[in-house]
């Protein structure tokens, strides 16, 4: 059975003290809303200066976890410490953290500079210091020349930068980001992902980023906590989460997968699905009757089926029912039978010329196959089941 190893759950960076400024420790925190268990005995240690993402579908507990760190929600049990001190009984304004939300909540009647200065004014910071800190914060997000404008005169991306500047003006130990890019269009969102990572690297502030977008988490994070039903299903760096997922749930949630479900075969090293015998290398299942084999679309070769035999360890034949141009990649959809299809992706320069309706043969190596126990419960809360027609 596939499980997360100690190496997979270890920090991506060199070990450092978790007592330093910016360290966050969640110690067995639980949160209920009536009969609903939102966060379930969750423990997590975040290192100072780390960029960590809480990734999962709606309802998995990621935003509730973030709000408890911020102080907007109080856990029913457990402890939360920031920079080596418990903040369990501290109100939000007494915690060395700031939060950026998807709704930027800028004051429309104040200028950009006044929005950024607001928190400093509430703390009775001297005016000369306010001017200096506001200028520095706006410089960080490349928005100084917009200081006199009102938020309504800015684009969505510019408003997002102002929200960041307002959160960073006090240089908090921890910046909490609750899906801050969700309102942006795709191109701007991708640009802001790069800017956020560069900003975090330059400042060295701990970033805790909540998202349901796997691309955001993979592109920016030092580590990713995949959440499911209030718990962490896997905690690891992006490479590990993508290449060595700890469960079928993680495998399906991070990236695209093709799943084959069936009985255990060949001493636990293969899955006998109705459409293919899928063999794995170096992985076996034991103690279960049903399993799932997963293979990513980019690991599959596709060609016209001329009827010849192939020596590949994994082969599936079917009918090509869809071709999509994704820019640098061509995507093919192959019908294997009445109840399952297969997604294949090939680099555009090397993609074969195939037409819808062609008989095709797909093949892939055994070392690209992952095996998991069959997980019906994983279909709740974001699990992507094997593609069907």
C-alpha angles and dihedrals in degrees: 000000000000114000136167111262127214089256091055095052095044119106116272090227130060112284113267134172115291089206094070126103109288097027114134124195123186109192114197096314120183129186129185132185103201106301093345117100105213100171120021120204092309123182124186135161118204119191124226111272094013124140105217127173128207103211128186147103125287112292097025094114101252098122092043089054091051092048091052090054089049092048097242090115129034121220118237089223140358132051137270123203130186121194091353097309130100112246095182093118097031119106117234094263091055094056121090091234136098129198133218114198132198087248100060094209094207117171105251094204093054127076122245091260092047091051091053092045095049097092092046091052091052088056090051093241113177113266094239090053091047092055092050095047094045091051091049092048093049090048089054091060095034094244105116094115090058094055095112096048127097119242090247088064092059133083121244092261092050091049089052090054091051091051088053092049091051091051093046100043091093092043095233120203090237131028116202117202119192106196091308094170098050095101095052127094118252100262094046091045091055091048091050091050089061093044093049093052093047090048092050092048091050096048099038091218119149109254121200107189124191118202144146089205110099092196091060092049095046095047099048112025133099086198135005126212108205106206130205128172094344096312136092109254094186136357116196146111120290095260092053095045090051100040101031109028114183096223144009087259092059092041091054097042097050111059129334119305138185111217128199116191125198148103125319114265140176095030093309096310097105143039119226103211123174090256106037145003100240115202126197130200121226095359130094138175124218135175095029131093098206129041144170129232117204130196127173119238094240092060094059125092120210132194141153112287108242093171095253120136120249131211094216112124091229123043134165127179126203149126124290107237102166142026123189130183109220097176106253091021137053116214124206127192114206125191110220097176143327093294107034142048133186128225117213127184125191131177107266096238091054099036116124119241104248134159131216107267095034119134106239139184122216124198138176141175123264093235090063092059122097121198126209137169111261106271114196092167090058089072087075117088105014107330110144109221123215108291112266135183 
